[in-house]
């Protein structure tokens, strides 16, 4: 027989877990899920990053490597100023900044939880100098200080808990075979397209917004971010429709960046006073 009281109890427990584990994103004020320990993520990220750097190969181009480290230093200092302004000075000690340029044709860059940054040489033809690097550096560092890695891990944890709860409910209700499989598949697709992907796009837009402020505070023109994404759009490559993608479309991204420019410039001007 279907045990409704048990299912209701589990649902209430899940809701309490969700409501009791929320944080606030600095600079945007958005509430985010926080079920995973920052320390666990930072430790795992540091180990993974160290292994990746050992494998390399690191770029031997001294000029480009120096540029990545120089821009990284400016953006990380801007990030620390940003955190102080947000009343989060205590978080600064959690970031052990490191910036490396890896020799690869891959057009990519990232910042791990804890401030470990990697650029691939394949992205440099599109950045076209320091300002373009600052646009990407600001965006990637913004992911870290907004704790997007922690939030994604928390969302996945919650989705897994929901799937387990659904599986238990189906089992207790005697639902199995093709019907049960269909229900679990529908749940998986619904959570991916309806929850996880939209949050990923929200993270990208939020990182763009915060990143503009970081690069402006570091002394770069934030409008260079829009120019960079226009160049990336010209690169082409098609891809999935936006609703099935973890990133906004280039058109949406550029429009949002241009909308956030005045805010970035205001915050940078205020920080200089």
SVG drawing of the C-alpha trace seen along z (x, -y; Angstrom):
<svg xmlns="http://www.w3.org/2000/svg" viewBox="-2 -60 61 64">
<polyline fill="none" stroke="black" stroke-width="0.4" points="0.0,0.0 1.2,-3.5 2.6,-5.0 1.5,-8.6 2.5,-9.7 6.1,-8.5 6.2,-10.3 4.8,-13.5 7.4,-13.3 10.2,-12.9 8.9,-15.8 8.7,-18.1 12.2,-17.1 13.5,-17.9 11.7,-21.3 13.2,-22.1 16.6,-21.2 16.2,-23.5 14.9,-26.4 17.5,-26.1 20.5,-26.0 20.4,-29.3 23.0,-31.9 23.1,-35.3 25.1,-36.1 27.3,-39.2 26.5,-42.0 23.2,-40.7 21.4,-39.7 20.0,-36.5 19.3,-33.7 21.2,-30.5 21.2,-26.9 24.1,-26.0 24.1,-22.3 27.7,-21.6 30.8,-22.6 33.1,-25.3 36.0,-23.6 35.3,-20.3 35.0,-21.9 38.1,-24.1 40.3,-21.2 39.1,-19.0 39.6,-21.8 43.1,-22.5 44.1,-18.9 42.6,-18.7 44.2,-22.0 47.7,-20.9 47.4,-17.7 46.3,-19.5 49.2,-22.0 51.6,-19.1 50.2,-17.6 50.2,-20.9 51.8,-21.7 52.2,-25.2 52.8,-27.9 56.4,-28.8 55.4,-32.2 56.7,-34.5 54.9,-37.5 51.5,-35.9 52.1,-34.1 53.1,-37.4 49.9,-39.0 47.7,-36.3 49.4,-36.7 49.3,-40.5 45.6,-40.7 44.8,-38.0 46.5,-39.9 44.5,-43.0 41.2,-41.2 41.8,-39.2 42.6,-42.5 39.4,-44.0 37.5,-40.8 38.9,-41.3 37.8,-45.0 34.4,-43.9 34.0,-41.4 35.0,-44.0 32.3,-46.4 29.8,-43.5 30.7,-43.0 32.4,-39.7 36.0,-40.5 36.2,-37.3 35.9,-35.3 39.1,-36.7 41.3,-34.3 39.5,-31.4 41.0,-32.3 44.6,-31.2 44.9,-32.9 46.9,-31.2 47.0,-32.0 48.4,-29.8 48.4,-29.7 48.1,-26.2 49.2,-25.4 46.1,-24.1 44.0,-24.9 40.9,-24.7 39.0,-28.0 38.5,-28.0 39.3,-29.5 38.0,-28.8 38.4,-29.6 37.9,-26.8 36.5,-27.3 39.3,-28.8 40.7,-31.0 42.7,-28.6 42.6,-30.0 43.6,-28.4 43.6,-30.0 44.1,-28.1 46.2,-29.6 43.4,-28.9 41.3,-31.7 43.9,-34.4 43.2,-35.1 39.7,-36.2 40.7,-38.2 43.1,-40.3 45.1,-41.8 44.7,-42.7 41.2,-44.1 39.8,-41.0 41.7,-38.8 40.3,-41.0 36.7,-40.4 37.2,-36.6 39.2,-36.8 36.5,-38.9 33.8,-36.5 35.6,-33.4 36.7,-34.9 33.0,-36.1 31.9,-32.4 34.2,-31.7 33.3,-34.6 29.6,-34.0 30.0,-30.4 28.5,-29.0 30.4,-25.8 28.9,-25.2 25.5,-26.0 25.7,-23.6 26.9,-20.8 24.0,-21.7 21.4,-21.7 22.7,-18.3 22.5,-17.0 18.9,-18.2 18.0,-16.7 19.4,-13.4 17.4,-13.5 14.3,-14.3 15.0,-11.3 15.5,-9.0 12.3,-10.3 10.4,-9.7 11.9,-6.2 10.8,-5.4 7.3,-6.6 7.0,-4.6 8.3,-1.5 5.9,-1.9 3.0,-2.5 3.8,0.7 4.7,-1.2 7.5,0.6 8.5,1.7 8.0,-0.6 5.7,-3.0 8.2,-3.5 11.0,-3.9 9.0,-6.5 8.3,-8.4 12.0,-8.5 13.0,-9.5 10.5,-12.3 11.8,-13.5 15.4,-13.4 14.5,-15.4 12.4,-17.8 15.0,-18.6 17.7,-19.0 15.8,-21.2 13.5,-22.9 15.9,-23.5 19.6,-22.7 20.1,-24.2 18.2,-27.5 20.3,-27.9 23.5,-27.3 22.4,-30.1 21.6,-32.3 25.1,-31.6 26.6,-32.7 24.6,-35.9 25.4,-36.6 29.1,-36.0 28.9,-38.4 27.3,-41.0 29.8,-40.7 32.7,-40.2 32.0,-43.6 32.3,-45.3 35.5,-43.5 37.2,-44.4 36.0,-48.0 37.3,-48.2 40.6,-46.7 40.9,-49.7 39.6,-48.1 36.8,-49.3 33.9,-46.9 32.5,-47.5 35.4,-45.2 33.3,-42.3 30.6,-42.9 33.2,-43.2 34.7,-39.9 31.4,-38.1 30.7,-39.6 33.9,-38.1 33.0,-34.7 29.6,-34.9 31.4,-35.5 33.3,-32.3 30.0,-30.5 29.7,-26.8 25.9,-26.6 25.0,-24.5 21.9,-23.6 18.9,-25.9 19.3,-28.2 16.7,-26.4 18.9,-23.2 22.2,-25.0 24.1,-25.8 25.0,-29.2 22.8,-32.0 22.9,-32.7 25.5,-35.2 22.8,-37.7 21.2,-37.4 24.6,-37.6 25.7,-40.8 22.4,-42.5 22.6,-41.7 26.2,-42.9 25.3,-46.2 22.5,-46.5 24.9,-46.0 27.6,-48.4 26.3,-51.5 26.2,-49.6 29.7,-48.3 31.0,-51.8 29.2,-53.3 30.6,-50.7 34.1,-51.2 33.8,-55.0 32.6,-54.6 35.4,-52.2 38.0,-54.8 36.6,-57.4"/>
</svg>
